[in-house]
């Protein structure tokens, strides 16, 4: 069974939104990047609070750079190839590549939340257009 372990919100003010979740729910801040994006965790789920400022930003989504709300969510899976096939058979679309086993490449792209391939994910679009991340290695600050 896939396990929900990652949610990404997009907003105009990631710092303010992160401070809200930290103050209300006691979430731990893991990282703030150069773009002002904030990454939090409750120990089980990783929450990315993002700000896509231009249409050229990665994964800006169908609603454009001014959208506020849930941008994507992520499932921890034990067998990426099997779940990728399931997504595509059910009408989803793969957005990032899956590295060939044994090549030393990442599954998808490195999230920047750790060194090396520790936090890699593959992105898909569901039939309703919502972005779904899947990862065999999880996200920083979560419990598998």
MDTraj code that builds the backbone (N, CA, C; nanometers):
import mdtraj as md
import numpy as np

residues = "UNK UNK UNK UNK UNK UNK UNK UNK UNK UNK UNK UNK UNK UNK UNK UNK UNK UNK UNK UNK UNK UNK UNK UNK UNK UNK UNK UNK UNK UNK UNK UNK UNK UNK UNK UNK UNK UNK UNK UNK UNK UNK UNK UNK UNK UNK UNK UNK UNK UNK UNK UNK UNK UNK UNK UNK UNK UNK UNK UNK UNK UNK UNK UNK UNK UNK UNK UNK UNK UNK UNK UNK UNK UNK UNK UNK UNK UNK UNK UNK UNK UNK UNK UNK UNK UNK UNK UNK UNK UNK UNK UNK UNK UNK UNK UNK UNK UNK UNK UNK UNK UNK UNK UNK UNK UNK UNK UNK UNK UNK UNK UNK UNK UNK UNK UNK UNK UNK UNK UNK UNK UNK UNK UNK UNK UNK UNK UNK UNK UNK UNK UNK UNK UNK UNK UNK UNK UNK UNK UNK UNK UNK UNK UNK".split()
xyz = np.array([
    [0.0840, -0.1165, 0.0000],
    [0.0000, 0.0000, 0.0000],
    [0.0891, 0.1236, 0.0000],
    [0.0578, 0.2217, -0.0852],
    [0.1270, 0.3500, -0.0821],
    [0.0867, 0.4265, 0.0431],
    [0.1792, 0.5069, 0.0969],
    [0.1519, 0.5837, 0.2182],
    [0.1701, 0.7320, 0.1902],
    [0.0675, 0.8133, 0.2213],
    [0.0754, 0.9573, 0.2044],
    [0.1789, 1.0119, 0.3020],
    [0.2832, 1.0768, 0.2493],
    [0.3912, 1.1257, 0.3341],
    [0.4385, 1.2656, 0.2953],
    [0.3766, 1.3307, 0.1946],
    [0.4255, 1.4599, 0.1471],
    [0.3104, 1.5409, 0.0903],
    [0.3005, 1.6664, 0.1330],
    [0.2009, 1.7600, 0.0804],
    [0.2738, 1.8890, 0.0467],
    [0.2417, 1.9494, -0.0666],
    [0.3018, 2.0772, -0.1049],
    [0.1920, 2.1808, -0.1241],
    [0.2061, 2.2908, -0.0534],
    [0.1172, 2.4049, -0.0697],
    [0.1922, 2.5107, -0.1486],
    [0.1210, 2.5898, -0.2268],
    [0.1821, 2.7041, -0.2917],
    [0.1083, 2.8285, -0.2448],
    [0.1846, 2.9323, -0.2166],
    [0.1293, 3.0532, -0.1575],
    [0.2182, 3.1725, -0.1895],
    [0.1654, 3.2925, -0.1738],
    [0.2447, 3.4130, -0.1971],
    [0.3460, 3.4377, -0.0862],
    [0.3206, 3.3866, 0.0349],
    [0.4079, 3.4154, 0.1483],
    [0.4401, 3.2870, 0.2257],
    [0.5351, 3.2071, 0.1754],
    [0.5668, 3.0807, 0.2411],
    [0.6088, 3.0956, 0.3873],
    [0.6845, 3.1985, 0.4200],
    [0.7296, 3.2167, 0.5577],
    [0.6142, 3.2362, 0.6543],
    [0.5189, 3.3196, 0.6168],
    [0.4017, 3.3454, 0.7019],
    [0.3190, 3.2187, 0.7195],
    [0.2986, 3.1457, 0.6100],
    [0.2204, 3.0223, 0.6163],
    [0.2932, 2.9181, 0.7017],
    [0.4249, 2.9071, 0.6848],
    [0.5030, 2.8121, 0.7657],
    [0.4942, 2.8477, 0.9133],
    [0.5045, 2.9756, 0.9442],
    [0.4956, 3.0183, 1.0843],
    [0.3611, 2.9795, 1.1445],
    [0.2542, 2.9880, 1.0647],
    [0.1211, 2.9472, 1.1101],
    [0.1207, 2.7993, 1.1484],
    [0.1685, 2.7119, 1.0592],
    [0.1670, 2.5675, 1.0864],
    [0.2593, 2.5307, 1.2025],
    [0.3691, 2.6030, 1.2172],
    [0.4592, 2.5791, 1.3303],
    [0.3926, 2.6199, 1.4613],
    [0.3290, 2.7382, 1.4627],
    [0.2667, 2.7891, 1.5856],
    [0.1449, 2.7076, 1.6266],
    [0.0615, 2.6719, 1.5294],
    [-0.0639, 2.6035, 1.5610],
    [-0.0428, 2.4549, 1.5863],
    [0.0355, 2.3897, 1.5010],
    [0.0466, 2.2443, 1.5069],
    [0.1821, 2.1944, 1.5566],
    [0.2740, 2.2853, 1.5863],
    [0.4044, 2.2452, 1.6383],
    [0.4937, 2.1772, 1.5369],
    [0.4717, 2.2035, 1.4079],
    [0.5549, 2.1402, 1.3056],
    [0.6980, 2.1923, 1.3155],
    [0.7928, 2.1047, 1.2823],
    [0.9347, 2.1383, 1.2877],
    [0.9801, 2.1919, 1.1525],
    [1.0540, 2.3025, 1.1547],
    [1.1098, 2.3560, 1.0312],
    [1.2366, 2.2794, 0.9965],
    [1.2410, 2.2244, 0.8740],
    [1.3561, 2.1479, 0.8278],
    [1.4522, 2.2333, 0.7473],
    [1.3956, 2.3274, 0.6688],
    [1.4793, 2.4015, 0.5749],
    [1.4019, 2.5198, 0.5192],
    [1.4738, 2.6298, 0.4919],
    [1.4251, 2.7419, 0.4102],
    [1.5265, 2.7571, 0.2987],
    [1.4798, 2.7604, 0.1745],
    [1.5755, 2.7706, 0.0650],
    [1.5904, 2.9151, 0.0186],
    [1.6766, 2.9357, -0.0797],
    [1.7071, 3.0700, -0.1291],
    [1.5851, 3.1392, -0.1898],
    [1.4866, 3.0622, -0.2353],
    [1.3649, 3.1203, -0.2933],
    [1.2608, 3.1525, -0.1862],
    [1.2935, 3.1236, -0.0596],
    [1.1996, 3.1510, 0.0487],
    [1.1027, 3.0378, 0.0752],
    [1.1189, 2.9277, 0.0045],
    [1.0320, 2.8126, 0.0257],
    [1.0697, 2.7455, 0.1573],
    [0.9688, 2.6942, 0.2287],
    [0.9911, 2.6388, 0.3616],
    [0.9449, 2.4936, 0.3633],
    [1.0215, 2.4081, 0.4312],
    [0.9910, 2.2664, 0.4416],
    [0.9739, 2.2317, 0.5885],
    [0.8581, 2.1739, 0.6227],
    [0.8222, 2.1401, 0.7600],
    [0.7954, 1.9909, 0.7712],
    [0.7924, 1.9392, 0.8944],
    [0.7533, 1.8003, 0.9179],
    [0.6907, 1.7874, 1.0553],
    [0.5972, 1.6938, 1.0652],
    [0.5432, 1.6560, 1.1961],
    [0.6024, 1.5230, 1.2404],
    [0.7019, 1.4743, 1.1680],
    [0.7642, 1.3458, 1.1971],
    [0.7079, 1.2328, 1.1137],
    [0.5914, 1.2533, 1.0563],
    [0.5291, 1.1528, 0.9703],
    [0.5154, 1.2065, 0.8286],
    [0.4669, 1.3282, 0.8145],
    [0.4432, 1.3883, 0.6830],
    [0.5334, 1.5092, 0.6645],
    [0.5916, 1.5207, 0.5453],
    [0.6726, 1.6346, 0.5050],
    [0.5810, 1.7329, 0.4335],
    [0.5857, 1.8610, 0.4714],
    [0.5053, 1.9644, 0.4062],
    [0.5986, 2.0674, 0.3436],
    [0.5859, 2.0860, 0.2129],
    [0.6614, 2.1886, 0.1415],
    [0.5678, 2.3071, 0.1201],
    [0.6128, 2.4258, 0.1573],
    [0.5334, 2.5470, 0.1376],
    [0.6096, 2.6297, 0.0351],
    [0.5550, 2.6364, -0.0858],
    [0.6255, 2.6843, -0.2041],
    [0.5687, 2.8158, -0.2547],
    [0.6486, 2.8843, -0.3378],
    [0.6049, 3.0072, -0.4017],
    [0.6563, 3.0052, -0.5446],
    [0.5695, 2.9737, -0.6383],
    [0.6073, 2.9726, -0.7791],
    [0.5786, 3.1109, -0.8354],
    [0.6839, 3.1863, -0.8669],
    [0.6685, 3.3259, -0.9049],
    [0.6509, 3.3479, -1.0544],
    [0.6933, 3.2528, -1.1363],
    [0.6812, 3.2700, -1.2806],
    [0.6296, 3.1416, -1.3431],
    [0.5830, 3.1537, -1.4657],
    [0.5362, 3.0361, -1.5385],
    [0.6502, 2.9400, -1.5692],
    [0.7749, 2.9861, -1.5584],
    [0.8905, 2.9019, -1.5879],
    [0.9360, 2.8183, -1.4694],
    [0.8827, 2.8441, -1.3497],
    [0.9213, 2.7647, -1.2332],
    [0.8778, 2.6201, -1.2530],
    [0.9575, 2.5288, -1.2005],
    [0.9239, 2.3864, -1.2112],
    [0.7893, 2.3593, -1.1469],
    [0.7089, 2.2788, -1.2106],
    [0.5817, 2.2325, -1.1540],
    [0.4854, 2.3451, -1.1198],
    [0.4882, 2.4551, -1.1948],
    [0.4016, 2.5670, -1.1594],
    [0.2547, 2.5259, -1.1622],
    [0.2187, 2.4286, -1.2428],
    [0.0823, 2.3768, -1.2438],
    [-0.0095, 2.4535, -1.3363],
    [-0.1268, 2.3999, -1.3578],
    [-0.2225, 2.4553, -1.4531],
    [-0.2794, 2.5894, -1.4093],
    [-0.2747, 2.6188, -1.2798],
    [-0.3347, 2.7420, -1.2294],
    [-0.2398, 2.8607, -1.2345],
    [-0.1173, 2.8418, -1.2794],
    [-0.0226, 2.9508, -1.2920],
    [0.0461, 2.9877, -1.1625],
    [0.1315, 3.0891, -1.1696],
    [0.2157, 3.1233, -1.0553],
    [0.1436, 3.1932, -0.9407],
    [0.0221, 3.2383, -0.9588],
    [-0.0476, 3.3104, -0.8522],
    [-0.1435, 3.2234, -0.7731],
    [-0.1456, 3.0953, -0.7996],
    [-0.2354, 3.0026, -0.7316],
    [-0.1924, 2.9821, -0.5873],
    [-0.2887, 2.9795, -0.4960],
    [-0.2634, 2.9426, -0.3567],
    [-0.3491, 2.8220, -0.3239],
    [-0.2902, 2.7213, -0.2641],
    [-0.3643, 2.6015, -0.2257],
    [-0.2746, 2.4795, -0.2327],
    [-0.3362, 2.3615, -0.2303],
    [-0.2571, 2.2387, -0.2418],
    [-0.2063, 2.2273, -0.3843],
    [-0.0766, 2.2139, -0.3983],
    [-0.0139, 2.2037, -0.5292],
    [0.0055, 2.0584, -0.5687],
    [0.0582, 1.9781, -0.4783],
    [0.0752, 1.8352, -0.5043],
    [0.0899, 1.7624, -0.3719],
    [0.0806, 1.6313, -0.3777],
    [0.1031, 1.5488, -0.2594],
    [0.1835, 1.4276, -0.3016],
    [0.2439, 1.3599, -0.2038],
    [0.3345, 1.2515, -0.2382],
    [0.3099, 1.1249, -0.1595],
    [0.3252, 1.0130, -0.2289],
    [0.3111, 0.8811, -0.1684],
    [0.4459, 0.8114, -0.1629],
    [0.4768, 0.7538, -0.0473],
    [0.5894, 0.6627, -0.0351],
    [0.5439, 0.5290, -0.0921],
    [0.6242, 0.4704, -0.1818],
    [0.5931, 0.3398, -0.2403],
    [0.7166, 0.2509, -0.2302],
    [0.6955, 0.1215, -0.2285],
    [0.8078, 0.0281, -0.2177],
    [0.8616, -0.0165, -0.3527],
    [0.7840, -0.0012, -0.4603],
    [0.8258, -0.0464, -0.5929],
    [0.7820, 0.0572, -0.6960],
    [0.8719, 0.1511, -0.7269],
    [0.8389, 0.2630, -0.8153],
    [0.7862, 0.2166, -0.9507],
    [0.8528, 0.1210, -1.0116],
    [0.8129, 0.0765, -1.1451],
    [0.6705, 0.0223, -1.1449],
    [0.6363, -0.0554, -1.0444],
    [0.5025, -0.1129, -1.0345],
    [0.3968, -0.0041, -1.0168],
    [0.4237, 0.0916, -0.9284],
    [0.3268, 0.1988, -0.9054],
    [0.3173, 0.2927, -1.0249],
    [0.4287, 0.3170, -1.0935],
    [0.4256, 0.4005, -1.2135],
    [0.3352, 0.3368, -1.3185],
    [0.3463, 0.2074, -1.3337],
    [0.2616, 0.1351, -1.4286],
    [0.1147, 0.1467, -1.3889],
    [0.0856, 0.1323, -1.2606],
    [-0.0522, 0.1447, -1.2120],
    [-0.1100, 0.2828, -1.2432],
    [-0.0288, 0.3869, -1.2175],
    [-0.0752, 0.5239, -1.2435],
    [-0.1106, 0.5405, -1.3903],
    [-0.0217, 0.4959, -1.4777],
    [-0.0440, 0.5125, -1.6208],
    [-0.1617, 0.4285, -1.6697],
    [-0.1775, 0.3076, -1.6175],
    [-0.2914, 0.2235, -1.6558],
    [-0.4240, 0.2846, -1.6118],
    [-0.4212, 0.3603, -1.5019],
    [-0.5436, 0.4212, -1.4491],
    [-0.5721, 0.5582, -1.5110],
    [-0.4905, 0.5998, -1.6088],
    [-0.5176, 0.7250, -1.6783],
    [-0.4302, 0.8412, -1.6371],
    [-0.3305, 0.8167, -1.5501],
    [-0.2380, 0.9224, -1.5107],
    [-0.1260, 0.9369, -1.6124],
    [-0.0493, 1.0443, -1.5985],
    [0.0597, 1.0737, -1.6914],
    [0.1890, 1.0945, -1.6129],
    [0.2958, 1.0283, -1.6543],
    [0.4259, 1.0477, -1.5899],
    [0.4864, 1.1781, -1.6402],
    [0.5376, 1.2619, -1.5484],
    [0.5957, 1.3908, -1.5842],
    [0.7477, 1.3921, -1.5772],
    [0.8066, 1.3066, -1.4936],
    [0.9522, 1.2977, -1.4840],
    [0.9939, 1.1534, -1.5048],
    [1.1174, 1.1360, -1.5479],
    [1.1638, 1.0024, -1.5859],
    [1.1905, 0.9140, -1.4646],
    [1.1924, 0.7856, -1.4893],
    [1.2356, 0.6866, -1.3913],
    [1.3677, 0.6321, -1.4420],
    [1.4726, 0.6403, -1.3603],
    [1.6036, 0.5897, -1.3998],
    [1.5976, 0.4382, -1.4133],
    [1.6785, 0.3860, -1.5017],
    [1.6879, 0.2412, -1.5179],
    [1.7577, 0.1808, -1.3969],
    [1.7081, 0.0692, -1.3434],
    [1.7734, 0.0045, -1.2295],
    [1.9190, -0.0274, -1.2607],
    [2.0057, -0.0073, -1.1625],
    [2.1460, -0.0416, -1.1782],
    [2.2307, 0.0619, -1.2487],
    [2.1704, 0.1742, -1.2925],
    [2.2486, 0.2754, -1.3635],
    [2.3074, 0.3786, -1.2698],
    [2.2684, 0.3748, -1.1436],
    [2.3167, 0.4744, -1.0497],
    [2.2411, 0.6053, -1.0592],
    [2.1450, 0.6133, -1.1510],
    [2.0669, 0.7360, -1.1653],
    [1.9575, 0.7442, -1.0608],
    [1.9016, 0.8617, -1.0474],
    [1.7937, 0.8834, -0.9519],
    [1.6610, 0.8384, -1.0095],
    [1.5698, 0.8043, -0.9210],
    [1.4310, 0.7895, -0.9619],
    [1.3752, 0.9304, -0.9666],
    [1.3531, 0.9837, -1.0848],
    [1.2987, 1.1180, -1.0961],
    [1.4056, 1.2220, -1.0713],
    [1.3807, 1.3134, -0.9784],
    [1.4777, 1.4180, -0.9495],
    [1.5041, 1.4248, -0.8003],
    [1.6224, 1.4750, -0.7658],
    [1.6583, 1.4914, -0.6254],
    [1.5846, 1.6129, -0.5719],
    [1.5190, 1.5987, -0.4592],
    [1.4390, 1.7071, -0.4034],
    [1.5231, 1.8142, -0.3375],
    [1.6535, 1.7901, -0.3206],
    [1.7383, 1.8871, -0.2541],
    [1.7251, 1.8838, -0.1031],
    [1.6491, 1.7885, -0.0505],
    [1.6277, 1.7791, 0.0933],
    [1.7308, 1.6900, 0.1603],
    [1.8294, 1.6449, 0.0859],
    [1.9335, 1.5614, 0.1429],
    [2.0454, 1.5499, 0.0418],
    [2.1497, 1.4807, 0.0757],
    [2.2592, 1.4647, -0.0184],
    [2.2393, 1.3372, -0.0984],
    [2.2871, 1.3389, -0.2211],
    [2.2760, 1.2207, -0.3057],
    [2.1321, 1.1888, -0.3389],
    [2.1039, 1.0629, -0.3703],
    [1.9701, 1.0239, -0.4139],
    [1.8744, 0.9936, -0.2994],
    [1.9076, 1.0362, -0.1774],
    [1.8278, 0.9975, -0.0618],
    [1.6821, 1.0403, -0.0708],
    [1.6562, 1.1546, -0.1312],
    [1.5201, 1.2066, -0.1348],
    [1.4797, 1.2322, -0.2789],
    [1.4646, 1.1266, -0.3554],
    [1.4288, 1.1386, -0.4954],
    [1.2826, 1.1028, -0.5141],
    [1.2199, 1.1629, -0.6141],
    [1.0785, 1.1383, -0.6401],
    [1.0523, 1.1407, -0.7898],
    [0.9414, 1.0799, -0.8295],
    [0.8939, 1.0843, -0.9668],
    [0.7578, 1.1520, -0.9635],
    [0.7350, 1.2419, -1.0582],
    [0.6103, 1.3181, -1.0613],
    [0.5158, 1.2628, -1.1674],
    [0.3878, 1.2629, -1.1311],
    [0.2810, 1.2185, -1.2199],
    [0.1694, 1.3218, -1.2150],
    [0.0851, 1.3215, -1.3163],
    [-0.0364, 1.4021, -1.3152],
    [-0.1532, 1.3050, -1.3156],
    [-0.2417, 1.3208, -1.2185],
    [-0.3609, 1.2375, -1.2125],
    [-0.4620, 1.2798, -1.3175],
    [-0.5697, 1.2055, -1.3336],
    [-0.6685, 1.2349, -1.4372],
    [-0.7376, 1.3698, -1.4175],
    [-0.7318, 1.4248, -1.2967],
    [-0.7923, 1.5552, -1.2700],
    [-0.6914, 1.6687, -1.2781],
    [-0.5661, 1.6376, -1.3151],
    [-0.4634, 1.7391, -1.3300],
    [-0.3790, 1.7627, -1.2063],
    [-0.4152, 1.7033, -1.0918],
    [-0.3381, 1.7214, -0.9692],
    [-0.2055, 1.6459, -0.9803],
    [-0.0977, 1.7103, -0.9354],
    [0.0348, 1.6497, -0.9396],
    [0.0506, 1.5541, -0.8215],
    [0.1036, 1.4352, -0.8493],
    [0.1283, 1.3328, -0.7481],
    [0.2764, 1.2967, -0.7545],
    [0.3458, 1.3075, -0.6413],
    [0.4841, 1.2612, -0.6315],
    [0.4829, 1.1200, -0.5757],
    [0.5781, 1.0374, -0.6213],
    [0.5992, 0.9066, -0.5599],
    [0.7482, 0.8920, -0.5333],
    [0.7811, 0.8307, -0.4205],
    [0.9207, 0.8138, -0.3814],
    [0.9402, 0.6797, -0.3127],
    [1.0503, 0.6134, -0.3466],
    [1.0890, 0.4910, -0.2765],
    [1.1715, 0.5235, -0.1527],
    [1.2225, 0.6448, -0.1441],
    [1.3106, 0.6809, -0.0327],
    [1.2468, 0.7789, 0.0645],
    [1.1315, 0.8315, 0.0303],
    [1.0618, 0.9218, 0.1204],
    [1.1099, 1.0647, 0.1114],
    [1.0756, 1.1424, 0.2119],
    [1.1112, 1.2831, 0.2217],
    [1.1683, 1.3071, 0.3600],
    [1.2516, 1.4079, 0.3730],
    [1.3147, 1.4376, 0.5010],
    [1.2095, 1.4616, 0.6085],
    [1.2329, 1.4067, 0.7260],
    [1.1476, 1.4321, 0.8410],
    [1.0243, 1.3458, 0.8516],
    [1.0150, 1.2400, 0.7701],
    [0.8958, 1.1549, 0.7751],
    [0.9269, 1.0200, 0.8366],
    [0.8219, 0.9514, 0.8759],
    [0.8316, 0.8143, 0.9240],
    [0.7771, 0.7234, 0.8159],
    [0.8536, 0.6231, 0.7782],
    [0.8050, 0.5297, 0.6774],
    [0.7255, 0.4214, 0.7456],
])
top = md.Topology()
chain = top.add_chain()
for i, resn in enumerate(residues, 1):
    res = top.add_residue(resn, chain, resSeq=i)
    for name in ("N", "CA", "C"):
        top.add_atom(name, md.element.get_by_symbol(name[0]), res)
traj = md.Trajectory(xyz[None], top)
